[in-house]
Amino acid sequence: MAKIILTQEVNGLGAAGDVVDVKNGYARNYLLPRGFAVVWTKGGERQVESIRQARAARAQHNLEDAQVQAEKLSAAVVSVPVKAGAEGRLFGTVKPASIAEAIEAAGLGSVDKRAVTIQNNIKKTGRHTVAVRLHEDVVASVELDVVAS
């Protein structure tokens, strides 16, 4: 097991500044090369504190922004154009990245594709609902209108 310090939020693992134990291969092959984490050292404890302080300072400001954006997203219907057959059946499924792009194209702010959660695969045109995590305390429910392009 490798002890690491997360530099960014990682789904299912923790938030920035958390010290976690993960398997060596996961740390070596995924987290460290992508910059999601750094190896824990005794000197790293100071780094953990600075990351936590910076996160706490941003958290209040980001929470207010996330609440405002969540209200906008919940009130709007986002149109997602996709390739579809004659009966409304899609060629593939709607991906979180295309949902994030559609939200940004609609002028509702930028959303990270990793924050989009699709409960059931979207395989038909029509209205669908997805969850978007804007902050650790704020989750917006977004209504999608999947249309054939």
C-alpha positions in Angstrom: 0.0 0.0 0.0 1.2 3.5 -0.8 0.4 6.5 1.3 -0.4 9.6 -0.9 -1.6 13.1 -0.6 -4.5 14.0 -3.0 -3.9 17.3 -4.8 -7.4 17.2 -6.5 -10.7 15.6 -5.7 -10.9 12.0 -6.9 -14.3 10.3 -7.0 -14.6 7.5 -4.4 -11.2 8.4 -2.9 -11.3 11.8 -1.3 -10.8 15.5 -1.6 -7.7 17.7 -2.1 -5.5 17.6 0.9 -6.6 14.1 2.1 -3.9 11.6 3.0 -5.1 8.1 1.8 -3.7 4.6 1.4 -4.0 3.1 -2.1 -2.5 0.2 -3.9 0.9 0.8 -5.3 -0.1 0.3 -8.9 -3.1 2.7 -8.7 -0.8 5.4 -7.3 2.1 4.7 -9.6 0.1 4.2 -12.9 -2.9 6.5 -12.5 -2.8 9.1 -9.6 0.8 10.3 -9.7 1.2 10.6 -13.5 -2.0 12.6 -13.9 -1.1 15.0 -11.0 -4.0 13.9 -8.9 -1.7 13.1 -6.0 1.8 13.3 -4.6 3.8 10.8 -2.5 3.4 11.3 1.2 6.5 12.4 3.1 7.1 13.9 6.5 7.7 17.2 4.8 4.5 16.7 2.9 2.5 17.3 6.1 3.1 21.0 5.6 1.9 20.7 2.1 -1.3 19.0 3.3 -1.9 21.9 5.7 -1.4 24.5 2.9 -3.7 22.6 0.6 -6.4 22.4 3.3 -6.1 26.1 4.1 -6.4 27.0 0.5 -9.4 24.7 0.0 -11.1 26.2 3.1 -10.6 29.7 1.8 -12.0 28.8 -1.6 -14.8 26.6 -0.2 -17.1 29.5 1.0 -16.7 31.4 -2.2 -17.2 28.3 -4.4 -20.3 27.2 -2.3 -22.1 30.5 -3.1 -21.2 30.3 -6.8 -22.3 26.6 -6.9 -25.7 27.4 -5.3 -26.3 30.2 -7.9 -25.3 27.9 -10.8 -27.4 25.1 -9.4 -30.5 27.3 -9.4 -29.8 28.2 -13.1 -29.3 24.6 -14.1 -32.4 23.3 -12.3 -34.6 25.9 -13.9 -33.3 25.3 -17.5 -33.7 22.6 -20.0 -30.5 21.8 -21.8 -30.7 20.5 -25.4 -28.2 17.8 -26.3 -27.9 17.1 -30.1 -26.9 13.5 -30.9 -27.0 11.1 -33.9 -30.1 9.1 -33.8 -32.0 6.6 -36.0 -35.5 7.0 -37.4 -37.3 5.8 -34.2 -35.4 8.0 -31.8 -32.9 5.3 -30.9 -29.4 6.7 -30.5 -26.2 5.4 -32.1 -24.4 4.8 -28.8 -25.2 6.7 -25.6 -25.0 10.2 -24.3 -21.7 10.7 -22.6 -21.0 13.0 -19.6 -18.6 15.0 -21.8 -21.3 15.9 -24.3 -23.6 16.9 -21.5 -21.0 19.2 -20.1 -20.4 20.7 -23.5 -24.2 21.2 -24.0 -24.4 23.0 -20.6 -21.6 25.3 -21.5 -23.1 26.0 -25.0 -26.4 26.9 -23.4 -24.6 29.6 -21.4 -25.1 28.0 -18.0 -21.5 28.0 -17.0 -18.7 25.4 -17.3 -19.1 22.0 -15.7 -16.5 19.3 -15.3 -17.5 16.2 -17.2 -16.4 14.2 -14.1 -19.1 16.0 -12.1 -21.9 14.7 -14.3 -23.7 11.5 -13.0 -25.9 9.6 -15.4 -28.1 7.0 -13.5 -29.3 5.1 -16.5 -27.7 5.1 -19.9 -29.5 7.5 -22.2 -30.3 5.5 -25.4 -33.3 7.3 -26.7 -34.3 10.9 -27.6 -36.6 12.7 -25.3 -36.4 14.2 -21.8 -33.9 12.8 -19.3 -32.6 13.9 -15.9 -29.0 13.8 -14.7 -27.2 15.0 -11.6 -24.3 17.5 -11.7 -22.2 17.8 -8.6 -21.1 21.5 -8.5 -19.6 21.4 -5.0 -19.3 18.7 -2.4 -22.5 20.1 -0.8 -24.4 21.1 -3.9 -25.9 18.8 -6.5 -28.1 20.1 -9.3 -30.7 18.1 -11.1 -30.5 19.0 -14.8 -33.3 18.3 -17.3 -31.9 17.2 -20.7 -33.8 17.3 -24.0 -31.9 14.8 -26.2 -32.7 15.6 -29.8 -31.6 14.0 -33.1 -29.1 16.1 -35.0 
